[in-house]
C-alpha cells in the first residue's frame, strides 16, 4: 500500500489547499511534456492517483483508516512470531511487553479503542469545505474529539447553502462517535485483544475480542474468546452517573445536553434582541410627533440641526429603477476601430460558460495600454467563438440574469471578474495561436478568475 502523503511530499495533517498546491508543483515538473525521463509517465500517474485519493474527503477518510491499520500489522506480526518461538522453547508464559496500539491523544490502552473519523465543516458565503480527522482514540478522547469537531462545525460550517446540509450530516456523524468502519475496527480489536493478553490483562483482552466478534464474526476470534473465558475475571460495573462523569458513555449522551444548552442560549439571545428592539420602539413612540413651523426665522436653526445629523449621500441615493431590457443576441456588442479596420491575420478565441452563472458580457482591453478593443455578449450555458487581431489582451467579465443595457449591464447584482493572465494571440509557423477558456470550476484547473470592483470595469 503506497503512502500517498510521501508521494506528494506533504504531512498527514496537510490541508486540502496544501495538498492541491503540492500536486500542482510536482505535476509541472514531472509531466512527460516537460520531463524527458523514461519514468515521467509513471511519476505522473502516481501523482494523479495520490491527488485523486487525498483531494476527495470520503476517499481520504477511507485511505487514512487503511493506512493506520496497515502500520499496526507489521508490529503485531513480529510480536506473534516472537511469542511463538518462545512457546516452543520455554514452558513459562510469554514475557510482558508494552502494546503498540494505543490512543493517539492520551496513550491509553483499553477495549474502547476504535478507528474513527470526525468531520469538520468550514463555509464562507458561497464556498464550503468538509474535512475528516482520522485517529485511533479511546472512549474518553473520542467524546472530546467529537464535541470539538461539532463545536467547530456549528461555528464555521453553516454559512452557505451546501455548508448548512454538510453541517447537519457532520453533527449526526460526530454525535455517533464519528464514522467507524466495521472491518477496520474488527481487525484493530483482534490485534488489541492479543496484545492485552500478552501483558496479562485478560478481562480487557476478552472484552476487545468480544467487541471484534460483534463487528465481524470470525472462527479464530471465537476460539480466542472460549480460551479467555477461563482467565477473564469480570470487573466491577460503575453506575450511570459515574460513567457519565468519567466520559465513558457513548458520545450521543454528551452531544444531546450540549445541543440543548446551545438551543437555550439561542432562545434567550433572540428574546433579548426582541426585548431591546421593542423598548426602543416604545420610547420612540412616546416622543411627540414633529410639527411644521412656517416661521421663516426658524429655517436657519433647522439647517443647523440637520447639519449635526450623520447624513451621507448614500442616504439620499434613489433606488435602482431602470426598466429591464430584452437580452441581446450572442455575439459582438461594441468594437473599436482597431478591430473594425484591421485587415491582418486573426487568431481564435473560444469562451464556454455554464448556465448557473447567468449571462456574460466579456470586455477585451489592450494589455499594455488598457485601451478598449471589443465587447461580446454570451448567453448562459453557451459557447462564444470569435477572432481577434494578433496582440496581447486582458479579459474582463460581467455576469448576471436580467439585462438593463450597456450602461447598467445586469443592474446592482452584476458580478465582475477578470483573467489575471496575459492573453497573447500570436503566429506560430503557419498557424495563428489563440485561446480556449472554460468559465467552469474544475478540479486542478489552471485558470483563475478573481473578483473585481465595478469601478475597474
C-alpha positions in Angstrom: 0.0 0.0 0.0 1.6 3.3 -1.1 1.9 6.2 1.2 0.3 9.0 -0.9 1.4 11.6 1.6 5.0 10.7 0.8 4.3 10.7 -2.9 3.1 14.3 -2.7 5.7 15.3 0.0 3.1 16.6 2.5 2.5 15.8 6.2 -0.6 13.8 7.1 -2.1 16.9 8.7 -1.9 18.8 5.4 -5.0 20.8 4.4 -6.8 20.4 1.1 -5.1 23.6 -0.2 -1.6 22.3 0.7 -2.3 19.0 -1.0 -3.5 20.7 -4.2 -0.5 23.1 -4.2 2.0 20.2 -3.8 0.3 18.2 -6.6 0.5 21.2 -8.9 4.1 21.9 -8.2 5.1 18.3 -8.8 3.0 17.6 -11.8 4.5 20.7 -13.6 8.0 19.2 -13.1 7.2 15.5 -13.7 4.8 15.6 -16.7 6.1 13.9 -19.8 5.6 17.1 -21.8 8.3 18.9 -19.8 10.3 15.9 -18.3 12.3 13.7 -20.6 12.9 10.9 -18.1 11.6 7.5 -19.0 9.7 7.4 -15.7 7.9 10.6 -16.3 4.7 8.9 -17.2 4.8 6.6 -14.2 5.5 9.6 -11.9 2.6 11.5 -13.4 0.3 8.5 -12.9 1.3 8.1 -9.2 0.8 11.9 -8.6 -2.6 11.9 -10.1 -3.6 8.7 -8.2 -2.4 10.3 -4.9 -4.2 13.6 -5.6 -7.4 11.9 -6.6 -7.5 10.0 -3.3 -6.4 12.8 -1.0 -8.5 15.5 -2.6 -11.8 13.7 -2.0 -12.9 13.9 1.6 -14.5 10.4 1.8 -11.7 8.7 -0.2 -9.2 10.3 2.1 -11.0 9.1 5.2 -11.1 5.5 4.0 -7.4 5.7 2.9 -6.3 7.1 6.3 -8.1 4.3 8.1 -6.5 1.6 6.0 -3.1 3.3 6.4 -3.4 3.3 10.2 -4.4 -0.3 10.3 -1.6 -1.4 8.0 1.0 0.4 10.1 0.0 -1.6 13.2 0.1 -5.0 11.4 3.9 -5.5 11.0 4.4 -4.9 14.7 1.6 -7.2 15.6 3.0 -9.9 13.3 6.5 -9.7 14.7 5.1 -9.9 18.2 3.2 -13.1 17.2 6.4 -14.7 15.8 8.4 -13.9 18.9 5.8 -15.3 21.2 5.5 -18.5 19.1 9.3 -19.1 19.2 9.3 -18.7 23.0 6.3 -21.0 23.4 8.2 -23.8 21.6 11.4 -23.5 23.6 10.0 -22.4 27.0 7.2 -23.7 29.2 6.8 -20.4 31.1 4.2 -17.8 29.9 5.3 -15.2 27.3 7.1 -12.1 28.7 5.2 -8.9 29.2 5.6 -6.2 26.6 4.2 -2.7 26.0 1.4 -2.7 23.5 1.9 -0.9 20.2 -1.7 0.1 19.7 -2.9 2.9 21.9 -4.9 6.1 21.9 -3.2 8.8 19.8 -4.1 11.5 22.3 -3.6 10.1 25.8 -1.8 6.8 25.0 -4.4 4.9 26.9 -4.8 1.2 26.1 -8.3 -0.4 26.7 -11.0 -2.2 24.8 -12.7 1.1 23.9 -10.1 1.9 21.2 -11.6 2.5 17.8 -10.5 3.9 14.5 -12.9 6.8 14.0 -13.3 9.8 11.6 -14.8 13.0 12.9 -15.9 15.7 10.4 -15.4 19.5 10.4 -17.1 21.8 8.0 -15.9 25.3 7.1 -18.0 27.7 4.9 -17.8 31.2 3.7 -20.9 32.6 1.8 -20.6 30.6 -1.5 -17.8 28.1 -0.7 -17.7 25.2 1.7 -15.2 22.5 2.7 -15.5 19.4 4.8 -12.5 17.5 6.1 -12.2 14.3 8.1 -9.9 13.7 11.0 -9.0 10.0 11.3 -7.4 8.8 14.6 -7.2 5.8 16.9 -8.9 7.0 20.0 -10.2 5.7 23.3 -13.7 6.3 24.5 -12.9 9.4 26.5 -10.8 11.1 23.8 -13.4 10.1 21.2 -16.0 12.1 23.2 -13.7 15.1 23.4 -12.7 14.9 19.8 -16.3 14.6 18.5 -17.5 17.5 20.7 -14.7 19.7 19.5 -15.4 18.8 15.9 -19.1 19.5 16.3 -18.4 22.9 18.0 -16.1 23.9 15.2 -18.7 22.9 12.6 -21.5 24.8 14.4 -19.4 28.0 14.4 -18.0 27.9 10.9 -19.9 25.3 8.9 -23.4 26.6 8.1 -22.6 29.9 6.4 -23.5 28.6 2.9 -26.3 26.5 1.4 -24.2 23.4 0.9 -22.4 24.1 4.2 -25.8 24.0 6.0 -26.6 20.5 4.8 -23.0 19.3 5.4 -23.2 20.7 8.9 -26.3 18.6 9.7 -24.5 15.5 8.3 -21.3 16.2 10.2 -23.2 16.8 13.5 -25.0 13.5 13.1 -21.8 11.5 12.4 -19.9 13.2 15.3 -22.8 12.5 17.7 -22.4 8.8 16.8 -18.7 9.0 17.8 -17.5 9.5 14.2 -17.6 7.1 11.3 -16.2 3.7 12.4 -15.9 1.1 9.6 -16.6 -2.3 11.0 -14.0 -4.3 9.1 -11.1 -2.0 10.1 -12.1 -1.9 13.7 -12.6 -5.6 13.9 -9.0 -6.1 12.8 -7.8 -3.5 15.2 -9.7 -5.1 18.2 -8.4 -8.5 17.3 -4.8 -7.2 17.4 -5.5 -5.2 20.6 -7.0 -8.3 22.3 -3.9 -10.3 21.6 -1.6 -7.5 22.9 -3.7 -7.1 26.1 -3.4 -10.9 26.7 0.3 -10.7 26.4 0.6 -8.2 29.2 -1.7 -10.1 31.4 -4.9 -8.0 31.1 -7.1 -11.0 30.4 -10.5 -9.4 31.1 -9.8 -6.5 28.8 -8.5 -8.8 26.2 -11.8 -10.7 26.4 -13.8 -7.5 26.0 -11.7 -6.4 23.0 -12.2 -9.8 21.2 -15.9 -9.8 22.1 -16.3 -6.4 20.5 -14.4 -7.6 17.5 -16.6 -10.7 17.2 -19.7 -8.5 17.3 -18.4 -6.4 14.5 -17.3 -9.3 12.3 -17.8 -12.9 13.5 -14.7 -15.0 12.9 -13.8 -18.6 13.9 -10.4 -17.6 15.2 -11.9 -14.8 17.3 -14.5 -17.2 18.7 -11.7 -19.6 19.6 -9.8 -16.9 21.5 -13.0 -16.0 23.4 -13.5 -19.6 24.5 -9.9 -19.7 25.7 -10.1 -16.3 27.6 -13.3 -17.3 29.4 -11.1 -19.4 31.7 -8.8 -16.5 32.6 -11.1 -13.5 32.5 -12.4 -12.0 35.7 -15.4 -9.6 35.4 -14.6 -6.1 36.7 -17.0 -4.2 38.9 -19.5 -2.2 36.9 -19.9 1.6 37.5 -23.2 3.4 37.9 -24.5 5.6 35.0 -23.5 8.9 36.6 -20.0 7.6 37.4 -19.6 6.6 33.8 -21.1 9.9 32.7 -18.6 12.0 34.7 -15.7 9.8 33.5 -16.7 10.3 29.8 -17.2 6.5 29.4 -20.6 6.7 27.8 -21.5 6.9 24.1 -20.8 10.4 22.6 -24.6 10.9 22.0 -25.1 11.3 25.7 -22.9 14.4 25.7 -24.0 15.8 22.3 -27.6 15.9 23.4 -27.0 18.1 26.5 -24.6 20.3 24.6 -27.2 20.8 21.8 -29.9 21.6 24.4 -27.7 24.2 26.1 -26.9 25.7 22.6 -30.6 26.0 21.8 -31.4 27.6 25.1 -28.7 30.2 24.6 -30.1 31.0 21.1 -33.6 31.3 22.6 -32.5 33.7 25.3 -30.4 35.7 22.8 -33.3 36.2 20.4 -35.6 37.2 23.3 -33.0 39.7 24.5 -32.8 41.2 21.0 -36.6 41.3 20.7 -36.9 43.0 24.1 -34.3 45.6 23.2 -36.0 46.4 19.8 -39.4 46.6 21.5 -38.2 49.0 24.2 -36.6 51.2 21.5 -39.8 51.3 19.6 -41.9 52.2 22.6 -39.6 55.0 23.6 -39.7 56.4 20.1 -43.5 56.2 20.2 -43.6 58.3 23.4 -41.9 61.2 21.7 -44.1 64.0 20.3 -44.7 64.0 16.6 -42.7 66.7 14.7 -44.7 69.7 13.6 -44.2 72.1 10.7 -43.3 75.7 11.7 -43.9 78.2 9.0 -41.9 80.9 10.7 -39.0 81.8 8.3 -36.8 82.8 11.2 -36.6 79.1 12.2 -35.1 78.0 8.9 -31.5 78.8 9.9 -32.0 76.9 13.1 -33.4 73.9 11.2 -30.4 73.8 8.8 -28.0 73.9 11.8 -29.9 71.0 13.4 -29.8 69.0 10.2 -26.0 69.6 9.8 -25.5 67.9 13.1 -27.2 64.7 11.9 -25.0 62.0 10.4 -26.5 62.1 6.9 -24.4 60.8 4.0 -25.0 61.0 0.2 -25.9 57.3 0.3 -29.0 58.1 2.4 -30.5 60.2 -0.4 -29.4 57.9 -3.3 -32.5 56.7 -5.2 -33.3 53.0 -5.5 -32.4 51.3 -8.8 -35.4 51.7 -11.1 -34.2 51.2 -14.6 -36.5 49.1 -16.8 -35.4 45.6 -17.8 -34.5 45.3 -21.5 -34.6 42.3 -23.9 -31.5 40.1 -23.7 -29.1 40.9 -26.7 -28.2 38.2 -29.2 -25.0 36.3 -28.6 -22.0 38.0 -30.3 -20.4 41.4 -30.6 -21.8 44.4 -28.7 -19.2 47.1 -29.4 -16.0 47.2 -31.4 -13.2 49.8 -31.6 -11.6 51.0 -34.8 -8.7 48.7 -34.1 -11.0 45.7 -34.7 -13.2 47.2 -37.5 -10.3 48.5 -39.6 -8.0 45.5 -39.0 -7.1 43.6 -42.2 -4.3 41.3 -40.9 -4.2 37.8 -39.5 -6.6 36.9 -36.7 -6.4 34.2 -34.0 -9.4 32.3 -32.5 -10.9 32.9 -29.1 -13.4 30.4 -27.6 -15.3 31.0 -24.4 -17.5 28.4 -22.7 -19.9 29.2 -19.8 -22.2 27.3 -17.5 -25.9 28.0 -17.2 -25.9 28.5 -13.4 -23.7 31.6 -13.7 -26.2 33.5 -15.8 -25.4 35.6 -18.9 -22.0 37.2 -19.5 -20.6 40.3 -21.0 -16.9 39.9 -22.0 -14.8 43.1 -22.3 -11.4 43.0 -24.1 -8.8 45.7 -23.5 -5.2 46.1 -24.6 -2.9 44.5 -22.0 -0.2 47.3 -22.3 -2.3 50.4 -22.7 -5.7 49.4 -21.2 -7.4 50.7 -24.4 -10.9 49.3 -25.2 -10.9 46.7 -28.0 -14.2 45.0 -28.1 -17.1 43.6 -26.0 -19.3 40.5 -26.5 -22.5 39.1 -25.1 -22.5 35.4 -24.1 -25.8 33.7 -23.3 -26.0 31.5 -20.2 -24.6 28.0 -20.7 -23.4 28.6 -24.3 -20.1 28.9 -26.2 -18.8 32.0 -28.0 -16.3 31.6 -30.9 -14.7 34.7 -32.4 -11.5 36.0 -33.9 -9.2 38.7 -32.6 -6.2 40.6 -34.1 -2.8 39.4 -33.1 -1.8 41.2 -29.8 -1.9 40.8 -26.0 -5.2 41.4 -24.2 -6.8 41.5 -20.8 -10.2 39.8 -20.4 -12.9 41.2 -18.1 -16.3 39.6 -17.4 -19.6 40.8 -16.0 -22.3 38.3 -15.2 -26.0 38.3 -14.1 -29.5 37.4 -15.1 -31.6 40.5 -16.0 -30.3 42.9 -18.7 -30.6 46.7 -18.3 -28.5 47.9 -21.2 -24.8 48.7 -21.8 -24.8 51.4 -19.1 -26.1 49.4 -16.2 -25.4 45.8 -17.6 -27.1 43.4 -15.2 -28.0 46.0 -12.6 -26.9 46.2 -8.9 -26.4 42.4 -8.8 -23.8 42.4 -11.6 -20.8 40.2 -10.6 -17.4 41.4 -12.0 -14.3 39.3 -12.6 -11.2 39.2 -14.7 -8.4 36.9 -16.0 -5.1 38.0 -14.4 -3.0 36.2 -17.0 -1.9 37.9 -20.2 -3.9 36.5 -23.2 -1.4 36.5 -26.1 -2.6 35.9 -29.7 0.3 35.2 -32.0 1.6 33.4 -35.1 3.5 30.1 -34.7 4.7 29.0 -38.1 1.7 28.8 -40.4 -0.8 28.7 -37.5 -2.4 31.6 -35.6 -2.5 30.7 -31.9 -5.4 31.9 -29.7 -7.1 30.7 -26.5 -9.9 28.4 -25.4 -11.3 29.3 -22.0 -13.9 27.4 -19.9 -15.6 29.5 -17.2 -16.5 26.3 -15.3 -14.8 25.5 -12.0 -12.8 22.2 -12.3 -10.5 20.2 -10.0 -6.9 21.0 -11.0 -8.0 23.9 -13.2 -5.2 26.2 -14.5 -7.2 29.4 -14.8 -8.2 31.8 -12.1 -10.9 34.4 -12.4 -10.8 36.6 -9.2 -13.5 39.2 -8.4 -13.0 42.8 -9.3 -14.7 46.1 -8.4 -17.3 47.7 -10.6 -15.1 50.8 -10.8 -12.4 48.8 -12.5 -14.7 47.5 -15.2 
